[in-house]
Each structure stands twice: as structure tokens, then as C-alpha cells.
């Protein structure tokens, strides 16, 4: 539902038109057949946060990261396991996407999660990139 809400928000703000929104909706329906995606959106999680801020303190920043907040698209938590997913709708795999995901993952580890997984999900090209540190 969070993805469909994001598509609606993008359509309402004029970034994409209705035809593009319909195309993205069809892509999402196809993607939800993937077992990895089914796990992400299944009801087995203790906690799910969508677009929630993670606040970075002075100790958590590095030279390339200013103080402030990060906002991953989806974080799922069960026990000591955390999975973070960022949705991308474009066709370009950017190094910045990977760098951003590694930062999310590092913060989750600092928060005490022992098993942290990160994924960048390129919906328009049906690709899920697993990020390893």
C-alpha cells in the first residue's frame, strides 16, 4: 500500500501522469509475485516503518554525512533482524543509491540490530539489488 500511495502522491503532484501511474501499478502487481517482495509485505514483522526518519547524531556521522535525518522508504523489523528497502522508479543504478543504503544499514546496526539487510528495488526494470557491506 505504501508504494501505491507514493504513486498517487507523485501523480497528484504532477510528476507523473495517469498513464504512467497505471503502468507503475501494473509493474508493482507483477513484482509482488516475487518471493522476496512477498516476504517484505507479509504480516510476519514485529514492526514496519515507511518513510520514517532516522536521526543521525554527531557520533553517527562521517565526513560525507551531515547531521540530520535519513528517511528510508521501508524498514521491517523482527527481533534482531532489520531489512531496509528503498524504491527507485528510474532505470539508472547510481552509486549514490548504494551509498545511501549502506548508510541506512550502518545506522540500523548502531541501533542494535544484529542482522541487517539492505535492498534497492528498481521497480520499472524488475530488479532487486542486494547491498552487502
DSSP file (Angstrom, degrees, kcal/mol; ACC not computed):
  #  RESIDUE AA STRUCTURE BP1 BP2  ACC     N-H-->O    O-->H-N    N-H-->O    O-->H-N    TCO  KAPPA ALPHA  PHI   PSI    X-CA   Y-CA   Z-CA
    1    1 A X     >        0   0    0      0, 0.0     4,-2.4     0, 0.0     5,-0.2   0.000 360.0 360.0 360.0 -32.9    0.0    0.0    0.0
    2    2 A X  H  >  +     0   0    0      1,-0.2     4,-1.9     2,-0.2     5,-0.1   0.881 360.0  48.8 -63.7 -37.0    2.9    2.4    0.7
    3    3 A X  H  > S+     0   0    0      2,-0.2     4,-2.3     1,-0.2    -1,-0.2   0.934 111.2  48.4 -69.2 -44.7    4.1    2.1   -2.9
    4    4 A X  H  > S+     0   0    0      1,-0.2     4,-2.3     2,-0.2    -2,-0.2   0.875 110.6  52.4 -62.8 -36.0    0.7    2.7   -4.3
    5    5 A X  H  X S+     0   0    0     -4,-2.4     4,-2.6     2,-0.2    -1,-0.2   0.886 108.3  51.1 -65.5 -37.9    0.3    5.7   -2.0
    6    6 A X  H  X S+     0   0    0     -4,-1.9     4,-2.4     2,-0.2    -2,-0.2   0.892 109.2  50.4 -67.0 -38.6    3.7    7.0   -3.3
    7    7 A X  H  X S+     0   0    0     -4,-2.3     4,-2.5     2,-0.2    -2,-0.2   0.926 111.5  48.3 -63.4 -44.3    2.5    6.6   -6.9
    8    8 A X  H  X S+     0   0    0     -4,-2.3     4,-3.2     2,-0.2     5,-0.2   0.922 111.4  49.9 -61.7 -43.8   -0.7    8.5   -6.1
    9    9 A X  H  X S+     0   0    0     -4,-2.6     4,-1.8     1,-0.2    -1,-0.2   0.907 111.7  48.6 -60.4 -42.7    1.3   11.3   -4.4
   10   10 A X  H  <>S+     0   0    0     -4,-2.4     5,-1.9     2,-0.2     6,-1.1   0.877 114.1  46.3 -66.3 -38.3    3.6   11.5   -7.4
   11   11 A X  H ><5S+     0   0    0     -4,-2.5     3,-1.5     4,-0.2    -2,-0.2   0.932 111.1  51.5 -68.1 -46.6    0.6   11.7   -9.7
   12   12 A X  H 3<5S+     0   0    0     -4,-3.2    -2,-0.2     1,-0.3    -1,-0.2   0.827 108.6  51.8 -60.7 -32.3   -1.2   14.2   -7.6
   13   13 A X  T 3<5S-     0   0    0     -4,-1.8    -1,-0.3    -5,-0.2    -2,-0.2   0.499 116.2-115.4 -85.4  -2.0    1.9   16.5   -7.6
   14   14 A X  T < 5S+     0   0    0     -3,-1.5    -3,-0.2     2,-0.3    -2,-0.1   0.563  82.0 121.0  85.2   8.2    2.1   16.3  -11.4
   15   15 A X  S   <S+     0   0    0     -5,-1.9     2,-0.3    -6,-0.2    -4,-0.2   0.888  83.8  18.1 -72.1 -38.8    5.4   14.5  -11.5
   16   16 A X  S    S-     0   0    0     -6,-1.1    -2,-0.3    -9,-0.2    -1,-0.1  -0.913  82.0-125.4-127.2 159.4    3.9   11.6  -13.5
   17   17 A X     >  -     0   0    0     -2,-0.3     4,-2.3    -3,-0.1     5,-0.2  -0.399  35.2 -95.3 -96.1 178.0    0.6   11.4  -15.4
   18   18 A X  H  > S+     0   0    0      1,-0.2     4,-2.4     2,-0.2     5,-0.2   0.868 123.4  53.5 -61.8 -38.6   -2.3    8.9  -15.1
   19   19 A X  H  > S+     0   0    0      2,-0.2     4,-2.1     1,-0.2    -1,-0.2   0.913 110.5  46.6 -64.3 -42.5   -0.9    6.6  -17.8
   20   20 A X  H  > S+     0   0    0      2,-0.2     4,-2.6     1,-0.2    -2,-0.2   0.893 110.8  53.3 -65.3 -39.2    2.5    6.4  -16.1
   21   21 A X  H  X S+     0   0    0     -4,-2.3     4,-2.3     2,-0.2    -2,-0.2   0.910 108.8  49.2 -62.0 -42.2    0.8    5.8  -12.8
   22   22 A X  H  X S+     0   0    0     -4,-2.4     4,-2.1     2,-0.2    -1,-0.2   0.905 110.4  50.9 -63.8 -41.4   -1.2    2.9  -14.4
   23   23 A X  H  X S+     0   0    0     -4,-2.1     4,-2.0     1,-0.2    -2,-0.2   0.921 110.9  48.1 -61.8 -45.0    2.0    1.4  -15.8
   24   24 A X  H  X S+     0   0    0     -4,-2.6     4,-2.5     1,-0.2    -2,-0.2   0.885 108.5  54.6 -64.0 -38.5    3.7    1.6  -12.5
   25   25 A X  H  X S+     0   0    0     -4,-2.3     4,-2.3     1,-0.2    -1,-0.2   0.907 108.2  49.1 -61.6 -41.9    0.7    0.0  -10.8
   26   26 A X  H  X S+     0   0    0     -4,-2.1     4,-2.0     2,-0.2    -1,-0.2   0.892 110.0  51.9 -63.9 -39.5    1.0   -2.9  -13.3
   27   27 A X  H  X S+     0   0    0     -4,-2.0     4,-2.7     2,-0.2    -2,-0.2   0.927 109.3  50.1 -61.5 -44.9    4.7   -3.2  -12.6
   28   28 A X  H  X S+     0   0    0     -4,-2.5     4,-2.0     1,-0.2    -2,-0.2   0.917 107.9  52.0 -61.7 -44.6    4.0   -3.4   -8.8
   29   29 A X  H  < S+     0   0    0     -4,-2.3    -1,-0.2     1,-0.2    -2,-0.2   0.891 112.2  47.1 -60.1 -38.8    1.4   -6.1   -9.2
   30   30 A X  H >< S+     0   0    0     -4,-2.0     3,-1.6     1,-0.2    -2,-0.2   0.921 110.4  52.6 -65.5 -44.4    3.9   -8.1  -11.2
   31   31 A X  H >< S+     0   0    0     -4,-2.7     3,-2.1     1,-0.3     6,-0.3   0.802  95.3  68.4 -64.6 -30.0    6.7   -7.5   -8.7
   32   32 A X  T 3< S+     0   0    0     -4,-2.0    -1,-0.3     1,-0.3    -2,-0.2   0.530  86.6  69.6 -71.4  -2.7    4.5   -8.7   -5.8
   33   33 A X  T <  S+     0   0    0     -3,-1.6    -1,-0.3    -5,-0.1     2,-0.3   0.638  77.0 100.8 -81.7 -15.8    4.8  -12.2   -7.3
   34   34 A X  S <> S-     0   0    0     -3,-2.1     4,-2.5    -4,-0.2     5,-0.2  -0.542  75.7-137.0 -71.9 129.4    8.5  -12.3   -6.3
   35   35 A X  H  > S+     0   0    0     -2,-0.3     4,-2.0     1,-0.2    -1,-0.1   0.837 103.4  54.6 -58.2 -34.4    9.0  -14.3   -3.1
   36   36 A X  H  > S+     0   0    0      2,-0.2     4,-1.9     1,-0.2    -1,-0.2   0.939 110.7  44.9 -63.8 -46.0   11.4  -11.7   -1.7
   37   37 A X  H  > S+     0   0    0     -6,-0.3     4,-1.8     1,-0.2    -2,-0.2   0.891 109.1  56.4 -65.8 -39.9    8.8   -9.0   -2.1
   38   38 A X  H  < S+     0   0    0     -4,-2.5     4,-0.5     1,-0.2    -1,-0.2   0.903 106.7  50.6 -58.7 -40.3    6.1  -11.2   -0.7
   39   39 A X  H >< S+     0   0    0     -4,-2.0     3,-1.1     1,-0.2     5,-0.3   0.929 107.3  53.8 -62.6 -44.3    8.2  -11.6    2.5
   40   40 A X  H 3< S+     0   0    0     -4,-1.9    -1,-0.2     1,-0.3    -2,-0.2   0.861 117.2  36.2 -57.9 -36.8    8.7   -7.8    2.8
   41   41 A X  T 3< S+     0   0    0     -4,-1.8    -1,-0.3    -5,-0.1    -2,-0.2   0.307  94.2 109.3-104.9   8.5    5.0   -7.2    2.7
   42   42 A X  S <  S-     0   0    0     -3,-1.1     3,-0.5    -4,-0.5    -3,-0.1  -0.280  80.1-111.6 -75.0 170.3    3.8  -10.2    4.6
   43   43 A X  S    S+     0   0    0      1,-0.2    -1,-0.1    -2,-0.0    -3,-0.1   0.139  90.1  99.8 -91.1  20.6    2.4   -9.9    8.1
   44   44 A X        +     0   0    0     -5,-0.3     2,-0.2    34,-0.0    -1,-0.2   0.454  55.8 105.0 -88.1   0.0    5.3  -11.6    9.9
   45   45 A X        -     0   0    0     -3,-0.5    33,-0.2     1,-0.1     3,-0.1  -0.577  60.9-149.3 -88.9 142.7    7.1   -8.4   11.0
   46   46 A X  S    S+     0   0    0     31,-1.8     2,-0.3     1,-0.3    32,-0.2   0.845  88.5   8.3 -70.4 -35.2    7.1   -7.1   14.6
   47   47 A X  E     -A   77   0A   0     30,-1.9    30,-2.9     2,-0.0     2,-0.4  -0.994  61.3-170.7-150.2 139.1    7.4   -3.5   13.2
   48   48 A X  E     -A   76   0A   0     -2,-0.3     2,-0.4    28,-0.2    28,-0.2  -0.999   7.3-172.3-131.1 130.0    7.2   -1.9    9.8
   49   49 A X  E     -A   75   0A   0     26,-2.9    26,-2.6    -2,-0.4     2,-0.5  -0.988   4.9-163.0-124.0 129.5    8.1    1.8    9.3
   50   50 A X  E    S-A   74   0A   0     -2,-0.4    24,-0.2    24,-0.2    23,-0.2  -0.956  75.0 -17.1-114.8 124.3    7.5    3.6    6.0
   51   51 A X  S    S+     0   0    0     22,-0.9     2,-0.4    21,-0.8    -1,-0.2   0.858  90.7 157.4  50.9  42.3    9.3    6.8    5.3
   52   52 A X        -     0   0    0     20,-0.4    20,-0.5    -3,-0.1    -1,-0.2  -0.777  43.7-109.7 -95.8 141.6   10.1    7.3    9.0
   53   53 A X        -     0   0    0     -2,-0.4     2,-0.5    18,-0.2    18,-0.2  -0.416  21.0-159.5 -70.8 141.1   13.1    9.5    9.9
   54   54 A X  E     -E   70   0B   0     16,-2.8    16,-2.4    -2,-0.1     2,-0.4  -0.995  20.7-139.5-114.8 120.4   16.2    8.0   11.4
   55   55 A X  E     -E   69   0B   0     -2,-0.5     2,-0.5    14,-0.2    14,-0.2  -0.676   8.8-147.8 -88.3 131.0   18.1   10.8   13.3
   56   56 A X  E     -E   68   0B   0     12,-3.4    12,-0.8    -2,-0.4     2,-0.1  -0.824  12.3-156.1 -95.8 130.2   21.8   10.9   12.9
   57   57 A X    >>  -     0   0    0     -2,-0.5     4,-0.7    10,-0.1     3,-0.5  -0.419  35.8 -95.5 -94.3 177.2   23.8   12.1   15.9
   58   58 A X  G >4 S+     0   0    0      1,-0.2     3,-0.8     2,-0.2    -1,-0.1   0.888 126.0  51.5 -58.5 -40.1   27.3   13.6   15.9
   59   59 A X  G 34 S+     0   0    0      1,-0.2    -1,-0.2     3,-0.0    -3,-0.0   0.754 107.3  53.7 -70.8 -23.1   28.8   10.3   16.7
   60   60 A X  G <4 S+     0   0    0     -3,-0.5    -1,-0.2     2,-0.0    -2,-0.2   0.547  92.9  88.6 -90.0  -7.3   27.0    8.6   13.8
   61   61 A X    <<  -     0   0    0     -3,-0.8     2,-0.2    -4,-0.7     5,-0.1  -0.521  55.8-162.9 -90.0 158.7   28.1   10.9   11.1
   62   62 A X    >   -     0   0    0      3,-0.2     3,-1.6    -2,-0.2    -2,-0.0  -0.682  46.6 -81.0-123.3-176.0   31.2   10.6    8.9
   63   63 A X  T 3  S+     0   0    0      1,-0.3    -2,-0.0    -2,-0.2     3,-0.0   0.786 130.5  45.1 -60.2 -27.7   33.0   13.2    6.8
   64   64 A X  T 3  S+     0   0    0      1,-0.1     2,-0.6     2,-0.1    -1,-0.3   0.465 103.4  73.0 -94.7  -2.0   30.5   12.7    4.0
   65   65 A X    <   -     0   0    0     -3,-1.6    -3,-0.2     3,-0.0    -1,-0.1  -0.934  68.8-150.0-122.3 113.4   27.3   12.7    6.1
   66   66 A X        -     0   0    0     -2,-0.6     2,-0.1     1,-0.1   -10,-0.1  -0.326  35.1 -90.5 -73.3 161.7   25.9   15.8    7.6
   67   67 A X  S    S+     0   0    0     -6,-0.1     2,-0.3   -12,-0.0    -1,-0.1  -0.442  85.8  77.0 -65.4 144.7   24.0   15.8   10.9
   68   68 A X  E    S-E   56   0B   0    -12,-0.8   -12,-3.4    -2,-0.1     2,-0.3  -0.998  78.5 -46.9 153.4-148.8   20.3   15.4   10.2
   69   69 A X  E     -E   55   0B   0     -2,-0.3     2,-0.3   -14,-0.2   -14,-0.2  -0.877  30.3-152.3-124.0 154.2   17.8   12.7    9.3
   70   70 A X  E     -E   54   0B   0    -16,-2.4   -16,-2.8    -2,-0.3     2,-0.3  -0.912   8.2-159.2-117.8 151.4   17.6    9.9    6.8
   71   71 A X        -     0   0    0     -2,-0.3   -18,-0.2   -18,-0.2     2,-0.0  -0.721   6.3-168.2-136.4  84.9   14.3    8.6    5.5
   72   72 A X        -     0   0    0    -20,-0.5   -21,-0.8    -2,-0.3   -20,-0.4  -0.369  28.4-123.9 -67.6 154.0   14.4    5.1    4.0
   73   73 A X  S    S+     0   0    0     12,-0.4   -22,-0.9     1,-0.2     2,-0.3   0.899  88.6   4.4 -66.4 -41.2   11.3    4.0    2.1
   74   74 A X  E     -AB  50  85A   0     11,-1.8    11,-2.9   -24,-0.2     2,-0.4  -0.977  57.2-176.2-151.4 132.1   10.6    0.9    4.2
   75   75 A X  E     -AB  49  84A   0    -26,-2.6   -26,-2.9    -2,-0.3     2,-0.4  -0.999   9.4-168.2-127.5 128.7   12.2   -0.7    7.3
   76   76 A X  E     -AB  48  83A   0      7,-2.9     7,-2.7    -2,-0.4     2,-0.4  -0.960   6.2-169.0-119.2 134.3   10.9   -4.1    8.6
   77   77 A X  E     +AB  47  82A   0    -30,-2.9   -30,-1.9    -2,-0.4   -31,-1.8  -0.974  17.4 165.5-130.2 135.7   12.0   -5.4   12.0
   78   78 A X  E >   - B   0  81A   0      3,-2.4     3,-2.1    -2,-0.4     2,-0.2  -0.871  69.9 -50.3-146.1 112.6   11.6   -8.8   13.6
   79   79 A X  T 3  S-     0   0    0     -2,-0.3    -1,-0.0     1,-0.3   -34,-0.0  -0.446 123.5 -17.5  61.7-123.8   13.7   -9.5   16.7
   80   80 A X  T 3  S+     0   0    0     -2,-0.2    35,-2.3    33,-0.1    34,-0.7   0.268 118.5  97.7 -96.5  10.1   17.3   -8.6   15.9
   81   81 A X  E <   +Bc  78 115A   0     -3,-2.1    -3,-2.4    33,-0.2     2,-0.4  -0.848  48.1 179.8-103.6 133.7   16.7   -8.6   12.2
   82   82 A X  E     -Bc  77 116A   0     33,-3.1    35,-2.5    -2,-0.4     2,-0.4  -0.999   8.5-167.3-133.0 134.5   16.1   -5.5   10.2
   83   83 A X  E     -Bc  76 117A   0     -7,-2.7    -7,-2.9    -2,-0.4     2,-0.4  -0.982   5.4-165.7-119.7 131.3   15.5   -5.1    6.5
   84   84 A X  E     -Bc  75 118A   0     33,-2.7    35,-2.2    -2,-0.4     2,-0.4  -0.962   6.2-174.1-118.7 135.4   15.7   -1.8    4.8
   85   85 A X  E     -Bc  74 119A   0    -11,-2.9   -11,-1.8    -2,-0.4     2,-0.5  -0.987   9.7-164.8-130.7 135.3   14.3   -1.2    1.2
   86   86 A X  E     - c   0 120A   0     33,-2.1    35,-2.9    -2,-0.4     2,-0.4  -0.986  17.4-140.4-117.9 131.1   14.5    1.9   -1.0
   87   87 A X  E     - c   0 121A   0     -2,-0.5     2,-0.4    33,-0.2    35,-0.2  -0.735  17.9-174.3 -91.1 134.9   12.2    2.1   -4.0
   88   88 A X  E     - c   0 122A   0     33,-3.0    35,-1.8    -2,-0.4    36,-0.5  -0.995  13.9-173.2-128.1 137.2   13.6    3.5   -7.2
   89   89 A X        +     0   0    0     -2,-0.4    -1,-0.1    33,-0.2    33,-0.1   0.512  59.8  86.2-106.2  -7.8   11.4    4.1  -10.3
   90   90 A X  S    S-     0   0    0      2,-0.2    35,-0.3     1,-0.1    34,-0.2  -0.201  78.5-122.6 -85.6-178.7   14.1    5.1  -12.8
   91   91 A X  S    S+     0   0    0     33,-0.1     2,-0.5    32,-0.1    -1,-0.1   0.388  79.1  96.6-105.1   1.6   16.3    2.9  -14.9
   92   92 A X        -     0   0    0      2,-0.0     2,-0.8     0, 0.0    -2,-0.2  -0.806  60.9-149.3-101.0 130.5   19.7    4.1  -13.7
   93   93 A X        -     0   0    0     -2,-0.5     2,-0.3     4,-0.0    -2,-0.0  -0.872  26.4-166.8 -91.9 112.1   21.7    2.3  -11.0
   94   94 A X    >>  -     0   0    0     -2,-0.8     4,-1.2     1,-0.1     3,-0.9  -0.776  31.1-132.8-104.4 145.3   23.6    5.1   -9.3
   95   95 A X  H 3> S+     0   0    0     -2,-0.3     4,-2.6     1,-0.2     5,-0.2   0.819 108.6  64.7 -60.0 -29.5   26.5    4.7   -6.8
   96   96 A X  H 3> S+     0   0    0      1,-0.2     4,-2.6     2,-0.2    -1,-0.2   0.836  95.9  56.4 -65.2 -31.2   24.6    7.1   -4.6
   97   97 A X  H <> S+     0   0    0     -3,-0.9     4,-2.1     2,-0.2    -1,-0.2   0.926 111.0  43.3 -63.5 -44.0   21.8    4.6   -4.2
   98   98 A X  H  X S+     0   0    0     -4,-1.2     4,-2.4     2,-0.2    -2,-0.2   0.910 114.0  50.3 -68.0 -43.6   24.2    2.0   -2.9
   99   99 A X  H  X S+     0   0    0     -4,-2.6     4,-1.8     1,-0.2    -2,-0.2   0.920 111.1  49.4 -60.9 -44.9   26.0    4.6   -0.7
  100  100 A X  H  X S+     0   0    0     -4,-2.6     4,-2.1     1,-0.2    -1,-0.2   0.913 110.7  50.0 -61.3 -43.6   22.7    5.7    0.8
  101  101 A X  H  X S+     0   0    0     -4,-2.1     4,-2.6     1,-0.2    -1,-0.2   0.902 107.9  53.1 -64.1 -40.9   21.6    2.2    1.5
  102  102 A X  H  X S+     0   0    0     -4,-2.4     4,-2.3     1,-0.2    -1,-0.2   0.861 108.0  52.0 -62.3 -34.3   24.9    1.4    3.3
  103  103 A X  H  X S+     0   0    0     -4,-1.8     4,-2.2     2,-0.2    -2,-0.2   0.924 109.2  49.0 -67.6 -43.9   24.3    4.4    5.4
  104  104 A X  H  X S+     0   0    0     -4,-2.1     4,-2.2     1,-0.2    -2,-0.2   0.939 112.6  48.9 -57.1 -46.8   20.8    3.2    6.4
  105  105 A X  H  X S+     0   0    0     -4,-2.6     4,-2.1     1,-0.2    -2,-0.2   0.898 109.0  51.8 -63.2 -42.2   22.3   -0.2    7.2
  106  106 A X  H  X S+     0   0    0     -4,-2.3     4,-2.3     1,-0.2    -1,-0.2   0.907 109.6  50.2 -61.8 -42.3   25.1    1.2    9.3
  107  107 A X  H  X S+     0   0    0     -4,-2.2     4,-1.3     1,-0.2    -1,-0.2   0.900 108.9  51.6 -64.3 -40.3   22.6    3.3   11.4
  108  108 A X  H  <>S+     0   0    0     -4,-2.2     5,-1.9     2,-0.2    -1,-0.2   0.884 109.4  50.4 -64.6 -37.7   20.4    0.2   11.9
  109  109 A X  H ><5S+     0   0    0     -4,-2.1     3,-1.9     1,-0.2    -1,-0.2   0.919 108.1  52.7 -64.0 -42.3   23.4   -1.7   13.2
  110  110 A X  H 3<5S+     0   0    0     -4,-2.3    -1,-0.2     1,-0.3    -2,-0.2   0.774 102.1  60.4 -63.7 -25.0   24.3    1.1   15.5
  111  111 A X  T 3<5S-     0   0    0     -4,-1.3    -1,-0.3    -5,-0.2    -2,-0.2   0.501 128.8 -97.5 -80.7  -3.9   20.7    0.9   16.8
  112  112 A X  T < 5S+     0   0    0     -3,-1.9     2,-0.5     1,-0.3    -3,-0.2   0.457  74.9 141.8 106.8   1.9   21.4   -2.7   17.9
  113  113 A X      < -     0   0    0     -5,-1.9    -1,-0.3     1,-0.2   -32,-0.1  -0.667  31.7-165.4 -79.0 125.4   20.1   -4.8   15.1
  114  114 A X  S    S+     0   0    0    -34,-0.7     2,-0.7    -2,-0.5   -33,-0.2   0.867  76.4  46.6 -80.9 -38.5   22.5   -7.7   14.5
  115  115 A X  E    S+c   81   0A   0    -35,-2.3   -33,-3.1     2,-0.0     2,-0.5  -0.918  71.8 174.1-110.3 111.1   21.2   -8.9   11.2
  116  116 A X  E     -c   82   0A   0     -2,-0.7     2,-0.4   -35,-0.2   -33,-0.2  -0.973   7.3-175.4-123.3 126.7   20.7   -6.0    8.7
  117  117 A X  E     -c   83   0A   0    -35,-2.5   -33,-2.7    -2,-0.5     2,-0.4  -0.938   5.1-163.8-119.3 142.8   19.8   -6.5    5.1
  118  118 A X  E     +cD  84 131A   0     13,-0.7    13,-3.1    -2,-0.4     2,-0.4  -0.985   7.9 179.0-130.4 139.9   19.6   -3.7    2.5
  119  119 A X  E     -cD  85 130A   0    -35,-2.2   -33,-2.1    -2,-0.4     2,-0.6  -0.998  20.6-153.6-139.5 139.4   17.9   -3.7   -0.9
  120  120 A X  E     -cD  86 129A   0      9,-2.4     9,-3.0    -2,-0.4     2,-0.7  -0.974  20.9-155.8-108.2 123.3   17.4   -1.2   -3.6
  121  121 A X  E     -cD  87 128A   0    -35,-2.9   -33,-3.0    -2,-0.6     2,-1.2  -0.878   8.4-165.2-108.5 108.0   14.3   -2.1   -5.6
  122  122 A X  E > > -cD  88 127A   0      5,-2.8     5,-2.0    -2,-0.7     3,-0.7  -0.762  11.1-177.6 -91.4  92.9   14.2   -0.8   -9.2
  123  123 A X  G > 5S+     0   0    0    -35,-1.8     3,-1.3    -2,-1.2    -1,-0.2   0.885  72.0  58.5 -63.8 -42.8   10.6   -1.4   -9.9
  124  124 A X  G 3 5S+     0   0    0    -36,-0.5    -1,-0.2     1,-0.3   -35,-0.1   0.748 116.7  34.3 -66.3 -21.7   10.5   -0.2  -13.5
  125  125 A X  G < 5S-     0   0    0     -3,-0.7    -1,-0.3   -35,-0.3    -2,-0.2   0.257 108.3-119.2-116.0  13.0   13.1   -2.8  -14.6
  126  126 A X  T < 5 +     0   0    0     -3,-1.3     2,-0.4    -4,-0.4    -3,-0.2   0.910  65.6 137.2  56.3  50.8   12.1   -5.6  -12.2
  127  127 A X  E   < -D  122   0A   0     -5,-2.0    -5,-2.8     2,-0.0     2,-0.5  -0.993  38.7-165.2-133.9 133.5   15.4   -5.7  -10.4
  128  128 A X  E     -D  121   0A   0     -2,-0.4     2,-0.6    -7,-0.2    -7,-0.2  -0.978  12.2-158.1-115.5 121.5   16.2   -6.0   -6.7
  129  129 A X  E     -D  120   0A   0     -9,-3.0    -9,-2.4    -2,-0.5     2,-0.4  -0.889   7.6-146.9-104.5 118.4   19.8   -5.2   -5.8
  130  130 A X  E     -D  119   0A   0     -2,-0.6     2,-0.6   -11,-0.2   -11,-0.2  -0.702  14.1-142.9 -82.6 130.5   21.0   -6.7   -2.5
  131  131 A X  E     -D  118   0A   0    -13,-3.1   -13,-0.7    -2,-0.4     2,-0.4  -0.851  17.2-171.1-101.1 123.8   23.5   -4.4   -0.8
  132  132 A X              0   0    0     -2,-0.6   -30,-0.1   -15,-0.1   -15,-0.1  -0.857 360.0 360.0-109.9 147.0   26.4   -6.0    1.0
  133  133 A X              0   0    0     -2,-0.4    -1,-0.1   -28,-0.0    -2,-0.0   0.421 360.0 360.0-102.4 360.0   28.9   -4.2    3.2
